[in-house]
Each structure stands twice: as structure tokens, then as C-alpha cells.
Amino acid sequence: MGKITIKQQKSSLLNLLKGYKKANELIMQERKFRLAQLTGKDSLLEYDALCKMWEANPIKENFGRLEKQRISFLLNRRRLFNKLIKL
């Protein structure tokens, strides 16, 4: 198998980012459609269920640790993207 060129890496990264953009657009369209269909009662029930789930969730005690892991992940991903762009 041949070596991947810088041009191919940049092209792959651009295609990946275009895919993320398209996925986000579709998710937002679906979300807008779904939310527009909710009644006031349905939205209140959903909100209450989310609140109950949050209150029952033991993870919130470790939220600071999870947030640090999330930040680390995001920084590493950004470094990788920067590296690929500069190649």
C-alpha cells in the first residue's frame, strides 16, 4: 500500500469536515421539525423527565473530572486537525 500524500490527507480532512457539517444540518432540521410538533404538555413532560434523570444521575459528582477529560479530548482533536492542515 502506498504512502498517503499531504494532498490526500488534506482532502480527507476536508471531506470529513464537510460530512460533519452536513450531519449537523440534518440533525438541526430533524430537531426543528420534532420540536415544532411538540405540544406544551409534551414539552413539559420531556423537560420533567430530563430533570429527573439528571437528579438521579450519580455521575454529576464526578462532573469536574469528566469535564477535564472532555477538554483534553477536544484539545487533542484540535491538535490533530491543525497537524493535518499544516502537512
C-alpha positions in Angstrom: 0.0 0.0 0.0 1.4 3.4 -1.0 2.1 6.3 1.3 -0.7 8.8 1.7 0.3 12.2 0.4 -0.3 15.5 2.1 -2.8 16.4 -0.6 -4.8 13.2 0.1 -4.7 13.9 3.9 -6.0 17.5 3.4 -8.7 16.2 1.1 -9.7 13.5 3.6 -9.9 16.1 6.4 -11.9 18.5 4.2 -14.3 15.7 3.3 -14.6 14.7 7.0 -15.4 18.3 8.0 -18.0 18.6 5.1 -19.6 15.4 6.4 -19.8 16.8 9.9 -21.4 20.0 8.6 -24.0 18.1 6.6 -24.8 15.8 9.5 -25.2 18.8 11.8 -27.5 20.5 9.3 -29.7 17.3 9.1 -29.8 16.9 12.8 -30.9 20.6 13.2 -33.6 20.1 10.6 -34.9 17.0 12.4 -34.8 18.7 15.8 -36.7 21.8 14.5 -39.4 19.5 12.9 -39.7 17.4 16.1 -39.8 20.4 18.4 -42.4 22.1 16.3 -44.7 19.1 16.7 -44.5 19.0 20.5 -47.4 20.3 22.5 -46.9 22.4 25.6 -47.8 19.4 27.7 -45.4 17.1 25.8 -42.5 19.5 26.1 -43.2 19.9 29.9 -43.2 16.1 30.3 -39.9 15.8 28.4 -38.3 18.6 30.5 -39.5 16.9 33.7 -38.1 13.6 32.6 -34.7 15.2 31.8 -34.7 16.9 35.2 -35.5 13.6 37.0 -32.8 11.8 35.0 -30.2 14.5 36.0 -31.2 14.3 39.6 -30.9 10.5 39.7 -27.6 10.5 37.9 -24.6 9.7 40.1 -22.1 11.0 37.5 -22.7 14.6 38.5 -20.4 14.0 41.5 -17.6 13.4 39.0 -18.6 16.1 36.6 -15.3 18.0 37.1 -13.3 15.0 36.1 -15.4 14.3 33.1 -15.2 18.0 32.1 -11.4 17.8 32.3 -11.4 14.6 30.1 -13.7 16.4 27.6 -11.4 19.4 27.4 -8.4 17.1 26.9 -10.2 15.2 24.1 -11.1 18.4 22.4 -7.6 19.8 22.6 -6.1 16.6 21.2 -8.6 16.6 18.4 -7.8 20.2 17.6 -4.0 19.5 17.6 -4.6 16.6 15.2 -6.7 18.8 12.8 -4.0 21.5 13.0 -1.3 19.0 12.2 -3.2 17.6 9.2 -3.9 21.1 7.9 -0.3 22.1 8.2 1.1 19.0 6.4 
